[in-house]
């Protein structure tokens, strides 16, 4: 596990965008694993800039998002499809037919979850997976207690997650109680994982993820099992780490080419 501590949110966002851009340029037919929430917004803004100003080409790329609320239509302003479309997809040239976000309105949720994992495999697997982290250590919507090798499934949201997400809704009672999420096992199959964290509110979760034991109580700690995982934080989110970490990435291995 590589930990990179940057000065601030802008620097960590630029680094994450550069890592994604390197994958896209090296393998135009790459598969991107994407996340929602406030943390990756700076990364997406930088990717949009690189597309418009530097010609970063997503025309052959595909994407899979981590999660979606159960019962929420794609047209809902708090759906993750809506978030991704307005904050990234409509600003770059990725074909919408290559974009995948779990369907929160699927008639058979369990069958849809199985299909989602199969679809990732059909596309050749995820080349680089972007993650955020919850204050309770969750990744995607894998809440404390989730099995390390879980697959894409539907889950009940933790009380703290509901409280954290209430700021996006008019009333706390409007926050969905269930979601479809990639499982930890599905995430660990990505060839490269990049977790982003900023603000002091994430410091405890980052310390437990990086320096604590691998435990279901801190789902993100399972990333210690991944052979090519990079965690990028600002100084505030790194505030409870005991060790000192660098601010520049090591040279990463080349992404495996698809046939």
C-alpha angles and dihedrals in degrees: 000000000000119000120197120186115199128190097248147344094280093055094047091048092052092050093050091049091050091053090052092045091052090056093048093049094046094047114019090188093057125141115231124205108211137195135203132215132079096294100072095041093094090050091051092048090053092048089052090051091049090050094050099036104029102029097246101180122216095167094115098033128104131202141205122196122217102232154344137201116261112244096017118120120225089245093059111108091231095049116112091232089059091047094051095044095051097038100041124348099062091049098054134048100252108137109248089221087064093053120098127191121164113262108240091189097053112142091222106034096182092051090048091053091052090048091051093057090045090050092053089053091046089056091052099260132286116301098195125010120200117206139182124198132229124227088252092052098260122150117204099340095315099132127200109294096035115142113254094235098040120146131221106302144141118270144184111248120242118248091245092051091052090050092048092050095045090089089071094057133062092239133018088235088063093063110107115245096210136048143178111239140176107251123242089250090054091050092049090058092066111108091230131017126198118187119194126201134169136171130043091268088075096046096095093048092048092050091050091047096049106030105020129082123279103265139156088232088070104038093188090061087077086075087078084077093059116098095211109035124142123189115199119191140164118240093265095055089048091052097109098044111117096206126061117244133196129255099222128065125245116242106280123218118255118271113254111256119236119234 
